[in-house]
Amino acid sequence: MSDPRGEGRNGASGWRAERSFAVVDPAGEAPGTVLPSVYVADELLIDPGVADPGTIARLRSLAERTGWTVTGTEKDDALEDPRTDRRARRALPRTRGASRSIRVRLGVSAEAEQIPPTPDAWALLRQLRRSDEGARGISLNHVLSTDGLGVNPFKANPFKANPFKANPFKANPFKANAGTVGIGSYGEIGTGGLQPVSYLGPEPARRHPNAIRPIVAIFDTGAGEHPWLDGSIVEPRLSGGEPIGIDPVSPTDPESEPSLAEPLDGILDDAAGHGTFIAGIVRQECPDAMLLPVRIADGDGLILENDLLGALGRLVAFMDDTALEAERGGSKVTVLNLSFSFSHETPDDPDTVSELGRLLDEIRARGCVVVCSAGNEATSRPTYPAALPAKEQGRHVSVGALNPSDHSVALFSNVGDWVETYAPGVAVLSIIPVSFQGGIQAGTRDDALGRRRETVDVDDFRGGFGVWSGTSFAAPVVAGRIASRILAGDTPEAAKKSVLGELHGRDHSRMP
């Protein structure tokens, strides 16, 4: 479904204006073998380390029969064997580093005898997977979300709403205008929905001023302005100046420009402040931690899988750069927090998954613990990367959310054997950029005696603090605690085991 608002909704990475999304239709497949999933309608990802050149040729042949072209992502760059085609590689500035993935786009052939159907990556991939050659190393370019319900296609039908009235990939039930019962209650002010609060405690202070500080990488919307973050931010760039994710100084930064989705409506974007909020949770759990805020999401919390793969690849390069490590006084990336997810269309077929799992394995092999949120869809269907199986020993940690009492799992939290642990994730207190002030006004104002007097302005965060709910915020609780244990001298694996043991002891949600 394309976004008719064009440049006004261009988002952080610059792809929103020209991309159209679609949902995998499992019709015609054996029950349970193919599930709904959101993807970029006209793009595929190819992992040349896995894909066979014959499979790529078969992909092109199938496309040509339908009247489609398969090209690189810049103008007329043709995709041949991606291991040797330099033009196709140059077309992907966001998939360098350890990432091998090549993003290709489907187009309409000018030589087709009849007008071909609109290019559809799933239709083409479906044919390829059914062929004798299979489709190893070729996957959809999935759309991920920072744990909002809006991109979960089996929860709601995004094609029901009029796309010229509302964006079905946007609504975040933990933000505003939710119902008063069931899952929607978590969006109500006073019951866990995003709202400003007063914080009366001290700023988290370093406990080990002479120790080498661990670095917690946060892949999200970046980090905004807040006193708690002063002196704790590591610039998310490689030694040559290339940003690990989306350029953090871009004018479309959702941590400094919180109303980019509809810039003139005065409403804060659903995911604006999301990365800052996560950073504040890590600071509370490990005040000595340095933070590496890698921006990969836009203000609506949407992420393209190819952007994620490219950023993970550059993170590997960042971790291997000994000169950068020396500049930081020996600080290493010891924990990676991923508070986003997507639902895969064929989760039981390992040959259909992109190189996401391989990149996470490479990061873990460098002594970094990976922590993933489980998602907020109130389902047991696995979401990724949380449910990805690890090829190497020591898999990542998948985290669901507990209600404040620790005696029940939050109703919105995903559950299942693939969720390894649960942590506080409802009405969590953390920081919001002090520059955030939305257009909603206080309900009542009555100035007197030279003072401005009014009720609470629900989107005025200039005080710098708020409460919010979601598995997005349970994950950094775990990430921060693991970083604290590593700082105390534990190995990454021992730190993970210790923190999981503590959480298990405090989780009283299990029924007898």
C-alpha positions in Angstrom: 0.0 0.0 0.0 1.6 3.2 -1.1 1.7 6.3 1.0 0.0 9.1 -0.9 1.5 11.9 1.2 4.8 11.6 -0.5 7.7 13.8 0.7 5.8 15.0 3.7 6.1 11.5 5.1 9.6 10.8 3.8 10.7 9.6 7.2 14.2 9.2 8.6 15.8 7.1 5.9 14.4 8.8 2.9 12.6 5.8 1.5 9.0 6.4 2.6 8.0 8.7 -0.3 8.8 6.1 -3.0 8.2 2.8 -1.4 4.9 0.8 -1.3 4.2 -1.9 1.2 2.2 -5.1 0.8 1.1 -8.1 2.9 1.9 -11.7 2.0 -1.3 -13.5 1.0 -1.1 -17.1 2.1 -4.0 -18.1 -0.1 -3.3 -21.2 -2.2 -0.7 -22.5 0.2 -0.9 -25.5 2.5 -2.5 -24.3 5.8 0.2 -23.0 8.2 3.0 -23.1 5.7 2.8 -19.5 4.7 1.8 -16.7 7.1 1.1 -13.0 6.6 4.1 -10.6 6.6 4.6 -7.0 5.6 7.2 -6.3 2.9 8.3 -3.7 0.4 6.2 -4.6 -2.6 8.7 -4.4 -5.4 12.0 -5.3 -3.7 14.0 -8.5 -2.9 17.1 -9.1 -0.9 19.8 -11.4 -2.2 22.6 -12.9 -0.1 25.3 -13.8 -2.6 27.1 -15.8 0.1 24.2 -18.3 -0.1 22.3 -17.7 -3.3 23.5 -19.8 -6.3 24.1 -17.9 -9.6 21.7 -20.4 -11.3 19.0 -19.4 -8.9 19.5 -15.7 -9.7 19.3 -16.5 -13.4 16.1 -18.4 -12.7 14.7 -15.3 -10.8 15.4 -13.1 -13.8 13.8 -15.6 -16.2 10.6 -15.8 -14.1 10.4 -12.1 -13.9 10.8 -11.7 -17.7 8.0 -14.1 -18.4 5.7 -11.9 -16.3 6.9 -8.7 -18.0 9.1 -7.5 -15.1 12.7 -6.4 -14.9 15.1 -7.2 -12.0 17.7 -4.5 -11.5 19.9 -2.8 -8.9 18.4 0.1 -6.9 20.1 2.9 -8.9 18.7 3.8 -12.4 19.6 1.0 -14.9 22.1 -1.0 -12.9 21.6 -4.6 -14.0 21.9 -7.4 -11.6 24.1 -10.2 -12.8 26.0 -12.5 -10.4 26.0 -10.2 -7.3 29.5 -11.5 -6.3 31.0 -9.8 -9.4 28.6 -7.1 -10.4 30.1 -3.9 -8.9 27.3 -1.7 -10.2 24.7 -3.5 -8.1 26.9 -3.3 -5.1 27.5 0.5 -5.6 23.7 0.9 -5.7 23.5 -0.2 -2.0 25.4 2.4 0.2 23.6 1.0 3.3 24.7 -2.6 3.0 28.4 -2.4 3.2 30.6 -3.7 6.0 30.1 -7.3 6.9 26.6 -7.4 5.3 26.6 -9.2 2.0 23.0 -8.4 1.0 22.1 -6.9 -2.3 18.8 -5.1 -2.6 17.1 -5.4 -6.1 14.0 -3.8 -7.4 11.4 -5.1 -9.7 10.2 -2.9 -12.6 8.0 -3.1 -15.7 9.7 -4.2 -18.9 9.4 -1.7 -21.7 9.5 -4.6 -24.2 6.6 -6.5 -22.8 4.0 -7.3 -25.5 1.1 -6.7 -23.0 0.8 -4.5 -20.1 2.2 -6.6 -17.2 0.7 -6.7 -13.7 2.2 -4.4 -11.0 5.5 -5.8 -9.8 5.1 -7.9 -6.7 8.1 -9.4 -4.9 6.1 -12.0 -3.1 4.5 -13.3 -6.4 7.9 -13.7 -7.9 9.5 -15.2 -4.9 6.6 -17.6 -4.5 7.2 -19.0 -8.0 10.9 -19.3 -7.4 10.4 -21.2 -4.1 8.1 -23.6 -5.9 10.7 -24.3 -8.6 13.2 -27.2 -8.5 16.0 -24.8 -7.8 14.4 -23.4 -4.7 15.2 -19.9 -3.5 18.1 -20.1 -1.0 19.6 -16.8 -0.2 16.7 -14.7 -1.7 14.1 -13.2 0.6 11.6 -10.4 0.8 12.7 -7.0 2.1 10.5 -7.0 5.2 9.2 -4.0 7.0 10.0 -4.0 10.7 8.4 -1.9 13.5 9.5 -0.7 16.9 6.9 -2.9 18.5 3.7 -1.2 17.4 0.7 -3.2 16.5 0.3 -1.4 13.2 2.5 -3.6 11.0 1.2 -6.9 12.3 -0.9 -8.0 9.3 -2.6 -11.0 11.1 -3.8 -8.7 13.9 -5.6 -6.2 11.6 -6.2 -5.8 7.9 -4.3 -2.8 6.6 -6.4 -2.8 3.5 -9.6 -2.1 5.3 -8.9 1.5 6.0 -8.9 4.2 3.3 -5.2 4.9 2.7 -6.0 8.5 1.9 -7.5 9.0 5.4 -5.1 7.1 7.6 -1.8 5.3 7.5 -2.5 1.6 8.6 1.2 1.1 9.3 1.3 3.8 11.9 -1.2 3.4 14.8 0.5 2.7 18.1 -2.0 1.5 20.8 0.5 2.6 23.5 0.3 6.2 22.6 -3.2 7.8 22.4 -6.9 7.3 22.1 -7.0 3.7 23.1 -9.9 1.9 24.6 -10.5 1.6 28.3 -10.5 -2.2 28.5 -8.3 -5.0 27.2 -5.1 -4.3 25.4 -6.2 -0.8 24.6 -6.2 0.2 28.2 -2.4 0.3 28.1 -2.7 3.4 25.9 -4.7 5.4 28.4 -3.1 8.2 30.3 -2.5 6.9 33.8 -2.5 3.2 32.9 0.8 3.0 31.0 0.3 5.2 27.9 2.9 7.7 27.0 2.6 10.7 29.3 4.8 13.3 31.0 5.7 12.8 34.6 7.8 14.4 37.3 11.0 12.6 38.4 12.3 13.6 41.8 15.3 11.3 42.1 18.9 12.0 41.3 20.6 11.6 37.9 22.2 8.1 37.6 25.8 8.6 38.7 28.8 6.5 37.8 29.7 3.8 40.4 33.0 2.8 38.9 34.7 6.0 37.7 38.0 4.3 37.0 36.7 1.2 35.2 36.6 0.8 31.4 33.0 1.6 30.5 30.9 -1.0 28.6 29.1 0.2 25.5 25.5 -0.7 24.9 24.5 -0.3 21.2 20.8 0.7 20.7 19.4 0.2 17.2 16.3 2.5 17.1 15.4 6.1 16.4 18.6 7.5 17.8 18.9 9.6 20.9 17.8 13.2 21.6 18.8 16.0 23.9 18.6 15.2 27.6 21.0 16.0 30.6 21.2 12.2 31.5 22.9 11.5 28.2 25.6 14.1 28.4 29.1 12.5 28.4 27.6 9.0 27.7 27.1 9.0 23.9 29.5 7.4 21.5 29.3 8.9 18.0 27.7 6.2 15.8 30.2 6.5 13.0 33.0 4.4 11.5 36.6 5.8 11.4 36.0 7.2 7.9 33.0 9.2 9.1 30.4 6.9 7.6 27.3 6.6 9.9 26.6 3.1 11.2 22.9 3.7 10.6 21.0 6.6 9.1 22.9 9.9 9.5 22.1 11.2 13.0 22.4 14.9 11.9 19.7 14.5 9.2 16.9 17.1 9.3 14.5 14.2 9.5 15.8 13.0 12.8 12.8 11.8 14.9 14.6 12.6 18.1 15.0 16.3 17.4 12.0 16.7 15.0 9.2 14.8 16.7 6.3 15.6 14.3 7.6 14.5 10.8 4.8 12.1 9.8 2.2 14.9 9.5 4.4 17.9 10.1 1.6 20.5 10.4 -0.8 18.6 12.6 1.1 19.2 15.9 0.9 15.5 17.0 4.1 13.8 18.1 5.0 10.8 15.9 4.3 7.4 17.4 8.0 6.5 17.8 9.5 9.9 18.4 11.6 9.7 21.5 11.6 5.9 21.4 15.4 5.6 21.3 15.9 8.2 24.0 13.5 6.4 26.3 15.4 3.2 25.8 18.7 5.0 26.4 17.4 6.3 29.7 16.4 2.8 30.9 19.9 1.5 30.1 21.4 4.5 32.1 19.2 3.6 35.1 20.3 0.0 35.0 24.0 0.7 34.3 24.9 4.3 35.0 28.5 3.6 33.9 27.5 2.4 30.4 28.4 4.3 27.3 25.6 4.4 24.7 25.9 3.9 20.9 22.5 5.2 19.5 22.3 3.8 16.0 19.4 5.3 14.1 17.6 2.9 11.8 13.9 3.8 12.3 11.8 6.8 11.3 9.3 8.7 13.4 6.6 6.1 12.9 9.0 3.4 14.1 9.3 1.7 10.7 12.5 0.0 9.5 13.4 -1.7 6.2 15.2 -5.0 6.6 18.0 -3.9 4.2 18.7 -0.8 6.3 19.0 -3.1 9.4 21.3 -5.5 7.6 23.6 -2.7 6.5 23.7 -1.2 10.0 24.5 -4.6 11.6 27.3 -5.0 9.0 28.8 -1.7 9.9 28.5 -2.4 13.6 30.7 -5.5 13.0 33.2 -3.2 11.3 33.0 -0.7 14.2 33.6 -3.5 16.8 36.7 -4.7 14.8 38.2 -1.2 14.5 41.0 -1.2 17.1 41.9 2.4 16.5 38.4 3.5 17.4 38.5 1.3 20.5 41.8 2.9 21.6 40.2 6.3 21.2 37.4 5.2 23.6 39.9 4.1 26.2 39.3 0.4 25.5 35.5 0.5 25.7 33.9 -2.3 23.7 30.3 -2.9 22.6 29.2 -5.6 25.1 25.4 -5.5 24.6 23.2 -4.8 21.6 19.5 -3.8 22.2 17.0 -4.4 19.4 13.5 -3.2 20.3 11.7 -4.0 17.1 10.3 -7.0 15.3 8.6 -8.4 12.2 6.6 -11.6 11.4 8.2 -13.8 8.8 6.0 -15.5 6.1 7.8 -18.9 6.2 9.4 -19.1 9.7 9.8 -22.9 9.5 12.0 -22.8 6.4 15.5 -21.7 7.3 16.5 -21.2 3.7 14.0 -18.3 3.4 15.5 -16.1 6.1 17.9 -13.3 5.1 21.4 -13.0 6.5 20.0 -11.4 9.7 20.8 -14.5 11.8 24.4 -14.7 10.4 25.1 -11.1 11.3 23.8 -11.5 14.8 26.0 -14.6 15.2 29.0 -12.5 14.1 28.2 -9.8 16.7 27.8 -12.4 19.5 31.0 -14.1 18.4 32.8 -10.8 19.3 31.7 -11.0 22.9 28.5 -9.0 22.6 25.2 -10.1 24.1 22.2 -9.4 21.9 18.8 -8.6 23.5 15.6 -8.5 21.5 12.1 -7.4 22.4 9.4 -10.1 21.9 6.8 -7.7 20.4 3.4 -6.3 21.4 0.9 -8.3 19.3 -0.5 -10.4 22.1 0.3 -13.6 20.2 2.4 -16.7 20.4 3.4 -16.5 16.8 7.2 -16.0 16.8 8.5 -12.6 15.8 12.0 -11.8 14.5 14.8 -11.3 15.3 13.7 -12.4 18.8 12.8 -15.9 17.7 15.7 -16.5 15.3 17.6 -19.7 16.1 21.3 -19.2 16.7 23.8 -21.1 14.6 26.5 -20.7 17.3 26.4 -21.3 21.0 25.0 -18.6 23.2 21.9 -17.3 21.4 20.4 -13.9 21.9 17.9 -13.0 24.7 14.2 -12.5 23.8 12.3 -10.4 26.3 8.5 -10.1 27.0 6.9 -7.5 29.3 5.6 -7.9 32.9 3.0 -5.7 34.5 4.4 -3.5 37.4 3.6 -6.1 40.1 5.7 -8.8 38.4 2.7 -11.1 39.0 1.4 -11.1 35.5 2.6 -10.8 31.9 1.3 -7.7 30.2 -1.7 -8.5 28.0 -0.1 -7.0 24.9 3.2 -9.0 25.3 3.9 -11.8 23.0 4.4 -15.2 24.7 5.7 -18.6 23.8 8.6 -21.0 24.3 10.7 -18.6 22.1 10.4 -15.8 24.7 13.3 -16.5 27.1 12.5 -14.1 29.9 10.1 -11.4 31.0 11.0 -8.0 32.6 9.1 -4.9 33.7 7.6 -3.3 30.6 4.5 -1.4 31.7 4.4 2.2 32.9 8.1 2.3 32.8 9.7 5.7 33.7 12.5 7.1 31.6 13.7 10.1 29.7 12.1 12.0 26.8 14.0 14.7 24.8 13.5 18.0 26.5 12.7 19.6 23.2 9.4 17.7 22.8 6.3 19.7 23.0 3.3 18.7 20.9 0.3 20.7 19.7 -2.2 19.2 22.1 -3.2 21.9 24.7 -4.0 21.5 28.3 -7.7 20.9 28.9 -8.2 23.9 31.1 -6.2 27.1 31.6 -6.9 29.9 34.0 -4.0 32.4 34.4 -3.9 34.4 37.7 -1.5 36.7 39.6 1.0 36.8 36.8 1.2 33.0 36.6 0.3 30.6 33.8 -2.1 28.1 35.4 -3.5 25.0 33.6 -4.1 21.3 33.8 -1.5 18.8 32.6 -0.4 19.2 29.0 -0.3 15.6 27.9 2.4 16.1 25.2 4.6 18.7 26.8 7.8 16.7 27.7 10.0 19.7 28.4 10.4 18.3 31.9 12.4 15.5 30.3 10.6 12.5 31.8 7.7 10.2 30.9 6.2 6.8 31.3 5.6 4.4 28.5 4.7 0.7 28.0 5.8 -2.0 25.6 8.2 -4.9 25.3 10.5 -2.3 23.7 11.2 -1.1 27.2 11.4 -4.5 28.9 14.4 -5.3 26.6 16.7 -2.5 27.7 16.0 -3.4 31.4 17.7 -6.7 30.6 20.4 -5.1 28.4 21.3 -2.6 31.1 21.5 -5.2 33.8 23.7 -7.4 31.6 26.1 -4.5 30.9 26.2 -3.8 34.7 27.3 -7.4 35.4 29.9 -7.3 32.6 31.3 -4.1 34.2 31.5 -6.0 37.5 33.8 -8.6 35.9 31.5 -11.3 34.5 32.0 -12.7 31.1 29.2 -11.9 28.7 27.7 -15.4 28.9 28.0 -15.4 32.7 26.4 -11.9 32.9 23.5 -13.1 30.8 23.0 -16.2 32.9 23.1 -14.2 36.1 20.6 -11.6 34.9 18.2 -14.3 33.6 18.4 -16.1 36.9 17.5 -12.9 38.8 14.6 -12.2 36.4 13.3 -15.8 36.7 13.2 -15.4 40.5 11.2 -12.2 40.4 8.8 -13.3 37.7 5.6 -14.5 39.6 3.4 -14.7 36.5 3.6 -18.5 36.2 0.4 -20.3 37.2 0.6 -23.5 39.3 
